[in-house]
Amino acid sequence: MTNDKKIEEVLALYEKEQAAFDNHWLWKELNTTPKEFYQQVNEYVKTSGVAEHVWEKKLKEAKQALEIKLKEQRGQYQAVNFKVLKGIRV
C-alpha cells in the first residue's frame, strides 16, 4: 500500500467521522450546529467569571477522561487480569 493510498484512506475516514459528528442526534435535539454550540459555550465561559486557566485545565481533564472511555469501549486497551496483579507485590 502506497503512502498516497494510506493518506486517502485516512482522509476518507476523517470525513466520514466528521459527517457523523455533524449529524449527531444531539445537535438536532438542541436545534443547533456544533460550531454554534461551541461559540455559545465560549461566550458563556467568558461571561461566567471562571478564570481561563481553570477552564482550560478542567476541559483538558474532561477530554482525557473521554478519550480513555472511548478507547476502552473500542477495545484498544488489553484486558487486565486484576486477580493476577493483586498478587504481584513490589
N, C-alpha and C positions, 0 to 999 in steps of 0.2 A: 504494500500500500504506500503510495507516494505521500509526501507532505501536503501537497495541494488537495488530495482527496481527503486526508485527515482533517485539514482545515475546513473544507466544505462540510464534512460530517459534523464537526463541532459547531459550525455556524448554523447549520440546519437544526441541530438540537437546541441551540440557544434560541433561535427564532420560534421554535415550537414551544419551548418552556415560557418564553416571554408572552406569546399569544395566550397560553393557558392562564398565566398570571393576570394579564389584562382583561380576560373574560371570566375571571373567577366570580362565583356567586356572591361573594361579599360585596364587591363593587356594585353589583346590581341591587343588592339589598339596601345598601347605603345611598343608592342613586347618585353615584359619583364615579370618577375615574381614579386610578392610582395616583396620577400626577396631582390632581386637585386635592385628594385626600392628604398627601404628604405636604402640600403647600399649607393646608389648613392646620396640620399638626405643627409645622414650623412657626406659623403665626401664633398659635396658642402657646407654644413654649416661650416665644419671645415676650408675650404679654403676661405670662404666669408668674414671673418673678423668680423662677428657678435659674440658678447660675448655669451658664452654658457648659462649663466643665463638668458639673454634676450631671446634667442631662446627657452629655456625650458618654460619660462613664457608665451610666445606667443603660443607655442604648447599646453600648458595646457588650455589656454583660448579658443583656437580653438576646442579642444576636448570637453570642457564643452558645448560650443555652439552647436556642432554637436549632443551631447548626448541629449540636450534639444529638438532640432529639431526632432530627431528620436522618442523621447518619445511622442512629440506632434502628429507626424504622425501616430504613433501606437495607439493613444488614451489612453495612460496611465495616462494622466492628466485629471481631471474632467473639464468639460467646465465651464467657469466663466461668469456669467452674469454681465457685466461691468456697465449696467444701474443701477443695484441694488447697486453695490459697489460705484458708483459715488455718490449715495445719502447718503452713510454712512460717517459721519464725526467724527473725534476723537477729 
